[in-house]
Amino acid sequence: PGPTTGAAPGSTPGAGTGTGTQAGTGAVTSASSTGNVALLPGSGAIERTAHTYTGTFLSFEGGDGSGKSTQLNLLADWLRGRGHEVVVTREPGGTPLGTKLRAIVLDAHNADVISPRAEALIYAADRADHVERVIRPALERGAVVITDRYVDSSLAYQGAGRALSAREVELLSHWATQGLMPDVTVLMDLDPIEAARRRKTPADRLELESVEFHRRVRNGYLELAAAEPERFIVIDAREPVEQIAGRIRARLEGRIHLSRQQRTEEAERREEERRKAAEQRAVQMAELSDAERRRAEAEAEQRDQAQREQEAREAARQEHRRRLEEDAARAERAARERAQNNADLATRLGQTERPSITSEPTATPPRATTPTHTTAPPVQPPASPVQPPASPNAEDIATPSTRGEWEVPDYVAEPELDEEPEQDAMALADELFGVRQQTRHGGEDA
């Protein structure tokens, strides 16, 4: 007999990822549902569905009289004490149909009635109903299912004991169970002769088989365990009952999913550890010397001071940037105003015309000082009844006389335009509007 699949060592059972190692040769696969691949005993490969349940599936295997039923019940009680829902079942006989099939297949009066292939089919029929009605529903709701015998029994008894094709037995069991295999299998190993001595009840149809038959069965089990050590836990059934129970519990530690009670206890344990750690830190801080506390306070103050200085530097940079932006805006406004004022002055100067001499008489404006840059002699105005003073100084015309008609005073000379437009414009403005202006050589602006 060859290997079957199971949970990898150290993996969390019931997490939907149970797989095992495969061995053997060939490439024969079934056309059933896809999943994890396991080799058929002694030959080709077979596809098995991946675990999709949240519980844990355990099986107990071994020859009759090896004590597997006793250990199964002890393990179930231990798991219930840890808060698990535990479903204990068996093959054949885990369902009403299985009970009737068990009565048929184990009846000692049917020793020569049931052929090996019919026997394999009876076990497969029982297993199909068992998985459908008991095992899979319990696993899907998160229970721990412990079955007394499963697929490995068919491989050992019908495959090795009856000498049927292990490949055919494997295919038949795979089809019946839809590829469902245990997460952990506990194999109670015991010599058939010692097992026969322990028997206290009348032998059933299989127990009546020869010693050689039971030795083939035992060897078949050991070959399965050797081919798949990550799933099998092999126990020497000759040890005391309590010692065996402790060994099984130790080997199952970490391979069975946590119950709700265990999850609650684990959360409380972690919370208690955090609380104790916080208390220990508080005690350590209280035990610090005054110098250490002062040093710690000084370091904290330095960190705070550095933070404040950093914030102050950042605020100063922001304020400097803001002021630069304001200065730039003011300079831009001043430049625009100067440009506008220059444009307005040029416009007024360009639109101003000399008034006619026939205008209404007005007060003669004060004479401005003749610009020194004018080189041509003053143009004499037309004759007038009133002669202007001989000297065209500003002091002599501070109080001009009133004239009946507008006449151009003789001290207003026609300016000789300089080569520079700015000087010509300023001279013209001085003559037209009487603006007092000193020469630029005097150092004073208009």
C-alpha positions as CSV (number, residue, x, y, z in Angstrom):
1,P,0.0,0.0,0.0
2,G,1.1,3.5,-0.8
3,P,0.6,6.9,0.8
4,T,-2.4,9.2,1.2
5,T,-2.5,12.9,1.8
6,G,-2.8,14.8,5.1
7,A,-1.8,17.9,6.9
8,A,1.8,19.0,6.7
9,P,3.8,18.9,9.9
10,G,3.5,22.0,12.0
11,S,0.6,23.3,10.0
12,T,-2.6,24.4,11.6
13,P,-5.2,21.8,11.0
14,G,-8.6,22.8,9.8
15,A,-7.2,25.9,8.0
16,G,-8.1,24.7,4.6
17,T,-4.6,24.0,3.5
18,G,-3.8,20.4,4.6
19,T,-1.4,18.7,2.2
20,G,1.1,15.9,2.6
21,T,4.1,14.5,0.8
22,Q,3.7,12.0,-2.0
23,A,5.7,9.1,-3.1
24,G,5.5,6.5,-5.8
25,T,5.6,6.4,-9.6
26,G,3.3,6.7,-12.5
27,A,0.9,9.4,-13.7
28,V,-2.6,8.0,-13.5
29,T,-5.1,10.6,-12.2
30,S,-8.8,10.4,-11.7
31,A,-11.3,12.5,-13.5
32,S,-12.9,13.7,-10.2
33,S,-12.9,17.1,-8.6
34,T,-9.6,19.0,-8.5
35,G,-7.5,19.6,-5.3
36,N,-4.4,18.5,-3.6
37,V,-2.6,15.6,-5.4
38,A,-1.7,12.4,-3.5
39,L,-0.2,9.3,-5.1
40,L,-2.1,6.1,-5.2
41,P,-0.6,3.3,-3.2
42,G,2.2,1.8,-5.3
43,S,1.3,3.6,-8.5
44,G,-0.3,6.6,-10.2
45,A,-1.5,9.9,-8.7
46,I,-4.9,10.9,-7.6
47,E,-6.4,14.4,-7.2
48,R,-8.0,15.3,-3.9
49,T,-10.0,18.3,-2.9
50,A,-8.4,20.9,-0.6
51,H,-9.7,21.3,2.9
52,T,-12.5,23.9,3.2
53,Y,-13.6,23.4,6.7
54,T,-12.7,25.1,10.0
55,G,-12.6,22.1,12.3
56,T,-10.0,19.4,12.8
57,F,-10.3,15.8,11.4
58,L,-8.6,13.1,13.4
59,S,-8.6,9.3,12.8
60,F,-7.4,6.4,14.9
61,E,-6.1,3.3,13.1
62,G,-4.6,0.0,14.2
63,G,-5.4,-3.7,14.5
64,D,-8.2,-5.0,16.6
65,G,-7.2,-5.1,20.3
66,S,-4.6,-2.3,20.0
67,G,-6.4,0.0,22.3
68,K,-7.4,2.7,19.8
69,S,-11.0,3.0,21.0
70,T,-9.7,3.6,24.6
71,Q,-7.3,6.3,23.5
72,L,-9.9,7.9,21.3
73,N,-12.3,8.4,24.2
74,L,-9.6,9.7,26.5
75,L,-8.5,12.3,23.8
76,A,-12.2,13.3,23.3
77,D,-12.6,14.0,27.0
78,W,-9.4,16.1,27.1
79,L,-10.4,18.2,24.1
80,R,-13.9,18.8,25.5
81,G,-12.2,20.0,28.7
82,R,-10.4,22.7,26.5
83,G,-13.7,24.0,25.1
84,H,-13.9,22.1,21.9
85,E,-17.0,20.5,20.3
86,V,-16.0,16.9,19.8
87,V,-17.8,14.4,17.5
88,V,-16.8,10.8,18.1
89,T,-17.8,8.4,15.3
90,R,-16.6,5.1,13.8
91,E,-16.5,3.0,10.6
92,P,-18.5,1.2,9.8
93,G,-21.5,2.2,11.9
94,G,-21.4,6.0,12.1
95,T,-24.8,6.4,10.5
96,P,-28.0,4.4,10.5
97,L,-27.0,2.9,7.2
98,G,-23.5,2.3,8.5
99,T,-24.9,0.4,11.5
100,K,-26.8,-2.0,9.2
101,L,-23.7,-2.4,6.9
102,R,-21.5,-3.1,10.0
103,A,-23.8,-5.8,11.1
104,I,-23.4,-7.4,7.7
105,V,-19.7,-7.1,7.1
106,L,-18.6,-8.0,10.6
107,D,-21.0,-10.9,11.2
108,A,-18.9,-14.0,11.8
109,H,-21.6,-16.1,10.1
110,N,-20.8,-14.3,6.8
111,A,-17.2,-15.3,6.8
112,D,-17.5,-17.2,3.5
113,V,-20.3,-15.2,2.0
114,I,-18.8,-11.8,1.3
115,S,-16.1,-11.6,-1.4
116,P,-13.1,-9.2,-1.0
117,R,-14.4,-6.8,-3.7
118,A,-17.9,-6.8,-2.2
119,E,-16.3,-6.2,1.2
120,A,-14.4,-3.2,-0.2
121,L,-17.6,-1.9,-1.8
122,I,-19.5,-2.2,1.5
123,Y,-16.9,-0.2,3.4
124,A,-16.9,2.4,0.6
125,A,-20.7,2.7,0.8
126,D,-20.6,3.1,4.5
127,R,-17.8,5.7,4.2
128,A,-19.7,7.8,1.6
129,D,-22.8,8.0,3.8
130,H,-20.6,8.7,6.9
131,V,-18.7,11.6,5.3
132,E,-21.9,13.1,3.8
133,R,-24.0,12.9,7.0
134,V,-21.6,13.2,9.9
135,I,-18.0,14.1,9.2
136,R,-18.2,17.0,6.8
137,P,-21.1,18.9,8.5
138,A,-19.3,18.7,11.8
139,L,-16.0,19.9,10.3
140,E,-17.7,22.8,8.6
141,R,-19.2,24.0,11.9
142,G,-15.8,23.9,13.5
143,A,-15.9,20.7,15.6
144,V,-13.1,18.2,16.2
145,V,-14.1,15.0,14.5
146,I,-12.5,11.8,15.8
147,T,-13.3,8.6,13.9
148,D,-12.4,5.1,14.8
149,R,-11.1,3.9,11.4
150,Y,-11.2,5.6,8.0
151,V,-9.7,5.2,4.5
152,D,-6.4,3.8,5.8
153,S,-8.4,0.8,7.2
154,S,-9.5,-0.1,3.7
155,L,-6.0,0.3,2.3
156,A,-4.6,-2.0,5.1
157,Y,-7.4,-4.6,5.4
158,Q,-8.7,-4.8,1.8
159,G,-5.5,-3.6,0.0
160,A,-2.8,-5.4,2.0
161,G,-4.8,-8.1,3.9
162,R,-7.1,-9.1,1.0
163,A,-4.4,-8.5,-1.6
164,L,-6.7,-6.3,-3.7
165,S,-5.2,-3.6,-5.9
166,A,-4.3,-0.7,-3.6
167,R,-4.8,1.7,-6.5
168,E,-8.4,0.5,-7.0
169,V,-9.1,0.6,-3.3
170,E,-7.7,4.2,-3.2
171,L,-9.8,5.3,-6.2
172,L,-12.9,3.8,-4.6
173,S,-12.4,5.5,-1.3
174,H,-11.5,8.8,-3.0
175,W,-14.8,8.7,-4.9
176,A,-16.8,7.8,-1.8
177,T,-15.2,10.6,0.4
178,Q,-14.8,13.2,-2.4
179,G,-11.1,13.3,-1.5
180,L,-11.6,14.1,2.3
181,M,-8.6,12.8,4.3
182,P,-7.8,13.3,8.1
183,D,-5.5,16.1,9.3
184,V,-3.9,13.7,11.7
185,T,-4.0,9.9,12.0
186,V,-3.0,8.1,15.2
187,L,-1.7,4.6,14.5
188,M,-1.8,2.2,17.5
189,D,0.9,-0.3,16.5
190,L,0.7,-3.7,18.2
191,D,1.8,-7.2,17.3
192,P,-1.3,-9.3,16.2
193,I,-0.5,-12.1,18.7
194,E,-0.5,-9.6,21.6
195,A,-3.7,-8.1,20.3
196,A,-5.3,-11.5,20.3
197,R,-4.4,-12.0,23.9
198,R,-6.1,-8.7,24.9
199,R,-9.4,-9.7,23.2
200,K,-12.2,-10.2,25.7
201,T,-15.2,-10.4,23.4
202,P,-16.1,-13.0,20.8
203,A,-14.2,-12.5,17.6
204,D,-16.0,-10.9,14.6
205,R,-15.6,-11.8,11.0
206,L,-12.3,-10.0,10.5
207,E,-10.8,-11.0,13.8
208,L,-11.3,-14.6,12.9
209,E,-8.8,-14.2,10.0
210,S,-5.4,-15.8,10.3
211,V,-2.4,-14.4,12.0
212,E,-0.7,-14.0,8.6
213,F,-3.6,-11.9,7.4
214,H,-3.3,-9.6,10.5
215,R,0.5,-9.3,10.0
216,R,-0.1,-8.2,6.4
217,V,-2.5,-5.6,7.8
218,R,0.0,-4.4,10.3
219,N,2.7,-4.1,7.7
220,G,0.4,-2.3,5.4
221,Y,-0.3,0.3,8.2
222,L,3.4,0.8,8.9
223,E,4.1,1.3,5.2
224,L,1.4,3.9,5.0
225,A,2.9,5.7,8.0
226,A,6.4,5.6,6.6
227,A,5.2,7.0,3.3
228,E,3.4,9.9,5.0
229,P,5.1,10.7,8.4
230,E,3.7,14.2,8.5
231,R,0.1,12.9,8.9
232,F,0.7,9.8,11.0
233,I,1.5,9.6,14.7
234,V,2.8,6.1,15.4
235,I,2.3,4.9,19.0
236,D,3.7,1.8,20.6
237,A,0.5,0.3,22.0
238,R,2.4,-1.8,24.5
239,E,3.0,1.2,26.8
240,P,0.7,2.0,29.7
241,V,-2.6,3.7,28.9
242,E,-1.9,7.0,30.6
243,Q,1.6,7.3,29.1
244,I,0.1,6.7,25.6
245,A,-2.6,9.4,26.3
246,G,0.1,11.9,27.3
247,R,2.2,11.1,24.3
248,I,-0.8,11.6,21.9
249,R,-1.7,15.0,23.5
250,A,1.9,16.2,23.2
251,R,2.1,15.2,19.6
252,L,-1.2,16.9,18.8
253,E,-0.3,20.2,20.5
254,G,-0.5,22.9,17.9
255,R,-2.2,20.7,15.3
256,I,-5.7,21.2,16.5
257,H,-7.5,24.5,16.0
258,L,-8.1,26.7,19.0
259,S,-11.5,26.6,20.6
260,R,-13.5,29.7,21.5
261,Q,-12.5,29.2,25.1
262,Q,-8.9,28.9,24.2
263,R,-9.0,32.0,22.1
264,T,-10.5,33.9,25.0
265,E,-8.0,32.6,27.4
266,E,-5.2,33.5,25.0
267,A,-6.4,37.1,24.6
268,E,-6.7,37.4,28.4
269,R,-3.1,36.0,28.8
270,R,-1.7,38.6,26.3
271,E,-3.6,41.4,28.0
272,E,-2.2,40.3,31.4
273,E,1.3,40.2,30.0
274,R,0.9,43.8,28.7
275,R,-0.4,45.0,32.0
276,K,2.5,43.4,33.9
277,A,5.0,44.9,31.5
278,A,3.5,48.4,32.0
279,E,3.7,47.9,35.8
280,Q,7.3,46.8,35.6
281,R,8.2,49.9,33.5
282,A,6.5,52.1,36.1
283,V,8.5,50.5,38.9
284,Q,11.7,50.9,37.0
285,M,11.0,54.6,36.5
286,A,10.2,55.1,40.2
287,E,13.4,53.4,41.2
288,L,15.5,55.9,39.2
289,S,17.8,58.1,41.3
290,D,17.3,61.9,41.6
291,A,20.2,62.5,39.3
292,E,18.8,60.2,36.7
293,R,15.4,61.8,36.9
294,R,17.0,65.2,36.6
295,R,19.0,64.0,33.6
296,A,15.9,62.7,32.0
297,E,14.1,65.9,32.7
298,A,17.0,68.0,31.3
299,E,17.0,65.8,28.1
300,A,13.3,66.3,27.8
301,E,13.7,70.1,28.2
302,Q,16.5,70.2,25.6
303,R,14.3,68.3,23.2
304,D,11.4,70.8,23.9
305,Q,13.8,73.8,23.5
306,A,15.2,72.5,20.2
307,Q,11.6,72.1,19.0
308,R,10.7,75.6,20.0
309,E,13.8,77.0,18.3
310,Q,13.0,75.2,15.2
311,E,9.5,76.6,15.2
312,A,10.8,80.1,15.8
313,R,13.3,79.8,12.9
314,E,10.5,78.7,10.7
315,A,8.3,81.6,11.8
316,A,11.1,84.1,11.1
317,R,11.6,82.7,7.7
318,Q,7.9,83.0,7.0
319,E,7.9,86.6,8.2
320,H,11.0,87.5,6.2
321,R,9.4,86.1,3.1
322,R,6.2,88.0,3.8
323,R,8.1,91.3,4.2
324,L,10.0,90.7,1.0
325,E,6.8,90.2,-0.9
326,E,5.3,93.4,0.6
327,D,8.4,95.4,-0.3
328,A,8.3,94.1,-3.9
329,A,4.6,95.0,-4.2
330,R,5.2,98.5,-2.9
331,A,8.1,99.1,-5.3
332,E,6.0,97.8,-8.2
333,R,3.1,100.2,-7.2
334,A,5.5,103.2,-6.9
335,A,7.0,102.4,-10.3
336,R,3.6,102.3,-11.9
337,E,2.6,105.6,-10.2
338,R,5.8,107.3,-11.5
339,A,5.2,106.0,-15.0
340,Q,1.6,107.2,-14.8
341,N,2.6,110.7,-13.6
342,N,5.2,111.0,-16.3
343,A,2.6,110.0,-18.9
344,D,0.1,112.5,-17.5
345,L,2.7,115.4,-17.6
346,A,3.6,114.6,-21.1
347,T,0.0,114.6,-22.1
348,R,-0.7,118.0,-20.5
349,L,2.3,119.5,-22.1
350,G,1.4,118.2,-25.5
351,Q,-2.2,119.5,-25.3
352,T,-1.4,123.0,-23.9
353,E,-1.6,126.0,-26.3
354,R,-0.5,129.6,-25.9
355,P,-3.5,131.9,-25.0
356,S,-4.6,134.7,-27.5
357,I,-3.5,138.3,-26.8
358,T,-7.2,139.4,-27.2
359,S,-8.2,137.6,-24.1
360,E,-9.8,139.3,-21.2
361,P,-7.4,141.3,-19.0
362,T,-6.1,139.3,-16.1
363,A,-3.6,139.9,-13.4
364,T,-0.1,139.5,-14.7
365,P,1.5,136.5,-13.2
366,P,4.8,136.9,-11.4
367,R,7.8,136.8,-13.6
368,A,9.9,133.8,-13.2
369,T,13.6,133.9,-13.3
370,T,14.8,133.5,-16.9
371,P,16.5,130.1,-17.3
372,T,20.2,130.5,-17.5
373,H,20.4,127.9,-20.2
374,T,18.7,130.2,-22.8
375,T,21.4,131.8,-24.9
376,A,19.4,133.9,-27.4
377,P,18.4,137.5,-26.5
378,P,14.8,138.0,-25.3
379,V,12.3,138.8,-28.0
380,Q,10.8,142.2,-27.5
381,P,7.0,142.2,-27.4
382,P,4.9,144.8,-29.2
383,A,4.8,148.4,-28.0
384,S,2.7,148.9,-24.9
385,P,1.7,152.0,-23.0
386,V,3.4,150.7,-20.0
387,Q,7.1,149.9,-20.3
388,P,8.5,147.0,-18.2
389,P,11.3,147.6,-15.8
390,A,14.8,147.7,-17.3
391,S,15.9,144.7,-15.3
392,P,14.0,141.4,-15.7
393,N,14.7,140.2,-12.2
394,A,12.1,138.4,-10.1
395,E,12.2,141.1,-7.3
396,D,11.1,143.8,-9.8
397,I,8.1,141.9,-10.9
398,A,7.0,140.5,-7.6
399,T,3.8,142.7,-7.8
400,P,2.9,143.1,-11.5
401,S,0.6,145.9,-12.6
402,T,-2.9,145.3,-13.8
403,R,-3.4,145.7,-17.6
404,G,-6.6,146.4,-19.5
405,E,-5.7,143.9,-22.1
406,W,-3.6,140.8,-22.1
407,E,-0.2,141.7,-23.3
408,V,2.8,139.5,-23.3
409,P,5.3,141.0,-20.9
410,D,8.7,142.0,-22.4
411,Y,10.5,139.9,-19.9
412,V,8.9,136.7,-21.2
413,A,11.3,135.7,-23.9
414,E,10.8,133.2,-26.6
415,P,12.9,130.3,-25.4
416,E,15.5,128.8,-27.7
417,L,14.8,125.0,-27.6
418,D,17.7,123.1,-26.4
419,E,18.8,119.9,-28.0
420,E,17.6,117.9,-25.0
421,P,13.7,117.4,-25.1
422,E,13.4,117.4,-21.3
423,Q,15.1,120.8,-21.0
424,D,12.9,122.3,-23.7
425,A,9.8,121.0,-22.1
426,M,10.7,122.3,-18.7
427,A,11.6,125.7,-20.1
428,L,8.3,126.0,-21.9
429,A,6.5,125.0,-18.7
430,D,8.4,127.7,-16.8
431,E,7.4,130.4,-19.3
432,L,3.7,129.4,-19.6
433,F,2.9,128.7,-16.0
434,G,5.2,131.0,-14.2
435,V,6.8,128.1,-12.2
436,R,9.8,129.2,-10.3
437,Q,12.7,127.1,-11.2
438,Q,16.3,127.3,-10.7
439,T,18.8,125.9,-13.0
440,R,19.9,122.3,-12.6
441,H,23.3,123.5,-11.9
442,G,21.9,125.1,-8.8
443,G,21.0,121.6,-7.5
444,E,17.2,122.1,-6.9
445,D,14.5,120.3,-8.8
446,A,11.4,122.0,-10.2
